[in-house]
């Protein structure tokens, strides 16, 4: 049950982050930090593998960089 809750929290934070970035919301940077924190916690506890966590973080950072308002200017 605990693993399921942690995986769900990661998925929820990813979805929240993606919607904020697509809306170009200034809170997206904070959502990125929160998402990375949840992914790192899940990886540290062994709920997701270390390389899977690194891959998710890398993909989300690339997504943020390509859609952020700073990159568009």
JOWO-V549103 format. One record per backbone hydrogen bond with DSSP energy under -1.0 kcal/mol. CO is the residue of the C=O (numbers start at 0). NH is the residue of the N-H. If there is no record, write none. Layout:
co:CO nh:NH
co:CO nh:NH
This chain:
co:0 nh:4
co:1 nh:5
co:2 nh:6
co:3 nh:7
co:4 nh:8
co:5 nh:9
co:6 nh:10
co:7 nh:11
co:8 nh:12
co:9 nh:13
co:10 nh:14
co:11 nh:15
co:12 nh:16
co:13 nh:17
co:14 nh:18
co:15 nh:19
co:16 nh:20
co:17 nh:21
co:18 nh:22
co:19 nh:24
co:20 nh:23
co:24 nh:27
co:26 nh:30
co:27 nh:31
co:28 nh:32
co:29 nh:33
co:30 nh:34
co:31 nh:35
co:32 nh:36
co:33 nh:37
co:34 nh:38
co:35 nh:39
co:36 nh:40
co:37 nh:41
co:38 nh:42
co:39 nh:43
co:40 nh:44
co:41 nh:46
co:48 nh:52
co:49 nh:53
co:50 nh:54
co:51 nh:55
co:52 nh:56
co:53 nh:57
co:54 nh:58
co:55 nh:59
co:56 nh:60
co:57 nh:61
co:58 nh:62
co:59 nh:63
co:60 nh:64
co:61 nh:65
co:62 nh:66
co:63 nh:67
co:67 nh:71
